[in-house]
Amino acid sequence: MSKHPAGRHKETGRESGREARRGVARVGVRPVRHVAAAVRPVRRRTGTVTRTVTAGAAAALVIAVAIVVNGAQGGTTLLEVPAQADTFVSSSHRSTAYDTAPSLWISDRSSNRRTAYLQFVVPSGKRVRKAELVLTRDAHHFPSTSVTVSRAEAAWPGVVRFTNRPDVGAALATAEVHSEVKTVVFDVSRAVTGPGVVAFALTTPVSDNAVRFLSRDSGSAAAPRLRLALGDAPVARPPAPGPSASLVDPGPGRPSKAPEPSVSTTTGSTRTVPAPAPTPTGKGGCPVSRILVPSCGVWFGAAPSTHTDVPRDVALADFERRMGTGVDIAHTYHVDGQLFPNDVERRWVSDPARPRMLLVNWKPMFGHSWAQVARGEADAQIDKQAKYLTSTFAKQRFFLAIFHEPENDVRPAAGSGWTASDYRAMYRHVALRLRARGVDNAVLVMNFMGAPKWGPAPWFGDLYPGDDVVDWVAYDPYATAYPGFHDGNFSDLVNRAPSATWPGMYAYLTKHHPGKPIMLAEWGVADDASSPGVKPDFFRKVPAGLDRYPAIKAMVYFDSPNATFGDTRTNSTARSQAAFNEMVSDRVFTRSAVP
């Protein structure tokens, strides 16, 4: 996986240089740590102002020190808020809680992946103009690596463990750290827009070491904190400190220095802010966007008994019986004149006991090339499908992939009718024609094959139809249990990068199409009789692996005895089915209800 995902912000110039020399890393976004549960003083580097408030039995308290920045129009108030809660989780100690640990650990060792979480309560009042989260290392020097801060689910269970860990959302920023860095400051303004509970997750790619930050329970004045600039006027950054003063904590256990004269301390009364009611959690507790993006968790779907003669309704019923629950997405394929959704597919969607969303792969070619469809030679058939949708399936939103996996069909020669540019023109023509004829419930999916051999091709970037006609991006990776071919772990499945010429499909999509939700529209693990434990082990590691890929919002399993790489059926062995059921019961797949 790329060490520098989309969303990373760099700062250059004189201020960055000064902070680098002081051992401070300042980047685009940053999280914060645990808050005091009962009584906690908040100390600021700006002198000796200390405030202590006792938390009520039912309310979470925010303790803040206000700083007025001279020169800001109308005055800008700076509030420093300690973390309300913080912890980390470990994939090798799934039931252990670390919410009182003095340090937050993060690492990416395959045998023990650790992710840290931080939660804050943003007080009500003036508009949040800027938000910075500040973390300081403990006595353990940073390894040379990077740290990524992502949004995290704001509502937490009472005690956080690996088994019930909060969902990780979109990455906010990535910071480079090394042994000389002590404190890292992230601008988290994109995630902190108003009062309420906000949470962050910390991850790192380092696998032979660990990154450790002081936690709320370290007892240090350098514990995690959230700096808020409040006011209606533009924010003015405090003057850069001179050689005898620092606005950044100098390091664990060291006294804080006085502020510059241009920053004055306001000693008004401390405010107590009750915590807002948490967002509901559990199945059905997380909102779903207009384009079917879950606000927490990952959709799970399947294309069951594919490449067999088993009827579709029987196949899905058997698949759901085996896994002990229903799928969120039912995957189906249609070509040419097969009008969709058919009767079986409509029943899947309208089932009151177990509603599902459709993912339809449609190849609307009708004997034509991409270039011919783009020129309108299949318009009569496209219009017939549009009329069918508006008259029989106008209310339910569904995923529609137009000619999936096009890489395998590209013929680069000019005039072939099958160039990457022809594909782009075809996709756009079909999408826009459907919309023009009233089909407004289709969530459009650009479904790549995603094989590493195609990524470096000079025409690969020409396939993309454009953000205005693409709601989700998707690709179809597979793994195998037999050695030597696609036999890697979950990270290899998601971001297979066998050479320096290709960064991996996940890295490519998050770089070139940032903000687009990603779907694994087909994925599977093929069996190997000589390695019966590989497939079950792969399934069990998927939930933890997803923490590293927050842009993935849907995974649709390709269940077939005759898949390209072998038998991907979940029940190919009893061990495989048991591990698969354990995987889909993980909290990451059970968060949002089908709308």
C-alpha positions, -999 to +999 in steps of 0.1 A: +000+000+000+012+035-007+026+052+023+011+085+012-026+081+005-048+107-011-056+135+013-022+141+026-012+177+030+023+191+029+034+224+044+065+241+032+083+274+040+100+289+069+075+279+096+078+242+086+116+244+087+115+259+122+092+232+135+112+204+119+143+217+138+123+218+170+111+182+166+076+190+155+058+175+126+029+196+113+006+182+086-030+185+073-049+165+099-044+150+133-063+131+161-064+134+199-064+112+231-084+102+261-100+127+284-100+127+322-129+106+334-134+124+367-110+152+376-085+165+351-064+197+350-058+212+316-024+229+314-014+251+286+021+261+276+010+297+280+019+302+316+004+287+348-033+287+340-047+254+353-084+245+356-100+216+372-136+205+370-153+174+385-172+154+359-209+148+367-222+113+368-240+115+335-223+143+316-189+143+298-171+175+305-150+197+282-124+218+300-110+246+279-085+275+282-093+304+259-066+324+241-074+356+223-053+361+192-043+398+187-051+412+153-079+389+144-109+409+132-134+409+161-111+386+181-106+348+176-109+326+207-087+296+210-099+267+231-079+237+241-099+206+247-085+174+262-096+140+248-127+125+263-115+090+257-087+072+240-075+036+235-059+012+211-068-023+200-047-053+191-056-080+165-036-106+185-053-097+218-089-093+206-106-092+240-081-070+258-090-033+266-063-007+267-083+023+277-062+031+307-028+024+291-003+053+294+006+051+257-012+046+225+004+020+203+000+016+165+017-009+142+010-030+112+027-063+120+007-091+103+006-110+135-005-080+156-021-049+140-027-021+164-050+009+158-054+038+182-086+057+187-093+092+202-126+109+210-134+145+218-164+166+227-165+199+207-184+225+228-213+245+214-208+283+210-191+301+182-183+287+148-153+264+146-129+282+122-099+259+126-092+227+146-058+212+153-051+179+171-018+175+189-001+143+198+033+138+215+054+107+216+062+089+248+098+081+259+101+057+230+115+075+199+095+073+167+108+050+140+112+065+106+077+059+091+044+077+086+012+080+106-022+084+091-051+100+108-086+090+097-121+098+108-136+072+131-170+064+143-180+089+170-202+066+191-182+041+210-192+011+231-186+013+269-152-006+266-134-007+233-117-039+223-107-053+189-139-072+187-161-041+189-137-014+177-152+018+161-153+019+123-125+038+106-136+063+079-118+084+053-082+093+058-076+129+067-038+133+065-005+115+068+026+127+087+062+116+083+078+109+116+114+100+127+135+098+158+139+136+162+102+144+161+084+147+195+051+163+187+028+161+156+002+187+148-026+179+124-052+203+109-085+185+114-107+213+104-124+192+077-136+168+104-145+193+131-172+215+118-195+221+149-205+209+183-207+173+192-186+142+195-157+137+170-134+107+169-102+098+151-082+067+143-044+064+140-026+038+118+009+033+105+025+010+079+055+002+101+057-036+108+090-041+125+084-015+153+056+005+168+047+042+170+037+053+205+020+084+217+012+096+252-023+089+262-047+108+284-038+084+312-001+092+309-005+120+335+016+143+312+009+179+303+016+168+268-013+144+266-035+146+235-055+178+229-077+194+204-071+231+197-101+250+184-101+285+169-136+299+174-151+330+159-168+345+129-137+363+115-109+346+096-084+328+118-051+345+124-023+321+134-004+331+165+030+346+157+058+320+153+076+316+186+111+329+189+141+310+202+132+314+238+095+304+235+076+275+221+039+271+214+045+233+210+051+210+239+089+204+242+085+168+250+073+144+277+083+154+312+097+188+303+083+221+315+063+242+291+077+276+280+060+309+282+041+323+252+050+352+230+038+386+243+013+389+215-007+360+228-025+367+260-043+343+284-079+348+292-088+336+327-126+335+325-145+308+342-142+272+329-171+260+308-188+226+315-203+211+283-225+180+285-218+154+259-243+153+231-265+122+227-245+096+208-255+085+173-273+052+174-252+022+167-258-014+156-277-026+126-298+002+113-281+028+134-259+045+108-273+068+081-268+059+044-262+086+018-281+092-014-255+072-034-257+043-009-225+050+010-229+038+046-217+063+072-202+035+092-193-001+084-190-019+051-218-034+030-214-071+024-228-088-007-225-119-028-229-134-062-237-170-051-233-203-071-221-183-101-211-203-132-236-231-122-271-241-133-285-234-098-315-209-101-306-175-088-333-174-061-323-209-048-286-200-049-291-168-028-314-185-003-288-213+002-260-188+005-278-168+032-288-200+050-251-211+052-239-178+065-267-174+090-277-139+079-288-119+049-266-101+024-268-064+019-261-066-018-272-092-043-250-093-073-265-101-107-254-099-144-273-090-175-264-086-212-281-071-242-319-075-242-323-090-207-344-064-190-336-059-153-344-063-126-364-095-133-391-109-110-366-127-088-345-097-083-374-075-075-385-100-048-350-098-033-353-061-030-389-059-017-386-088+008-399-071+040-381-097+063-347-093+045-344-064+021-314-062-002-298-038-027-290-049-062-257-046-079-264-051-116-236-056-141-249-046-175-232-050-209-255-030-232-238-039-265-265-055-286-239-067-311-222-034-313-187-021-304-181+005-277-177+032-304-210+022-321-229+024-288-213+058-281-226+069-315-261+060-306-265+027-325-280+009-295-302+038-283-335+020-290-325-008-267-311+015-240-344+035-242-364+003-237-344-006-206-349+030-193-387+027-198-387-006-180-369+008-150-390+039-147-422+018-149-413-012-127-384-001-105-385+036-101-383+040-063-355+016-051-319+028-055-296+002-069-259-001-081-254-002-118-220-011-134-219-004-171-197-030-189-176-042-160-139-052-163-133-034-196-095-038-195-096-072-210-115-060-240-094-030-250-080-030-285-056+000-286-054+003-323-071+035-335-104+028-353-109-006-336-140+006-319-127-008-286-101+017-275-101+030-239-114+063-252-142+044-269-151+027-236-152+061-218-175+075-245-198+045-244-201+045-207-209+083-207-235+079-235-253+051-217-253+068-183-264+102-196-291+087-218-306+067-189-307+098-168-323+119-196-351+093-197-359+095-160-337+068-145-326+087-114-323+058-090-292+041-105-260+046-085-234+044-112-203+022-106-171+022-127-161-015-123-124-021-133-109-056-134-080-042-114-054-067-125-018-053-120-009-062-156-033-036-170-025-007-146+008+004-163-008+003-198-006+038-214-043+038-221-055+028-186-063+063-174-084+069-205-110+044-194-124+066-166-157+081-177-157+112-154-168+120-119-201+133-131-212+098-142-193+077-116-207+075-080-185+045-069-153+029-082-149-008-081-125-036-090-125-074-088-094-089-070-090-126-061-067-146-039-057-183-038-047-208-012-022-225-034+014-210-033+030-190-060+000-171-076-021-145-058-014-163-025-008-132-004-028-118+025-057-094+025-034-064+018-022-082-013-057-088-024-067-052-020-036-035-033-016-060-053+016-043-065+040-068-079+063-042-095+075-007-092+055+003-122+021-001-104+013+011-069-017-012-065-053-007-074-064+008-040-035+032-040-043+042-076-080+048-070-075+068-038-049+090-055-066+096-088-102+095-076-101+107-040-133+108-021-150+081-043-162+051-023-146+019-033-163-015-038-147-049-042-175-059-067-161-094-070-136-110-046-129-146-036-104-170-022-097-202-042-090-235-024-059-257-024-063-292-010-027-292+002-032-260+023-067-264+039-060-238+066-051-209+043-087-200+031-102-200+066-073-180+080-077-155+052-114-150+060-107-144+097-082-117+090-104-096+067-121-074+093-088-063+108-074-058+073-102-034+064-089-010+090-061-002+066-084+006+037-110+030+049-122+040+014-136+004+009-174+007+016-187-025+001-173-061-005-193-085-027-181-121-026-179-142-058-191-177-047-184-203-074-170-238-078-158-227-113-142-193-107-112-183-129-087-193-102-105-223-087-132-231-061-142-199-042-173-214-025-175-204+011-186-240+020-158-258+001-148-271+035-165-269+069-136-249+083-139-224+054-176-219+061-171-215+098-144-189+093-165-171+067-194-169+091-171-155+118-159-129+093-194-116+082-206-115+119-179-089+126-191-055+136-177-039+105-203-058+084-233-053+106-236-015+111-260-001+085-295-012+075-304-016+038-324+016+029 
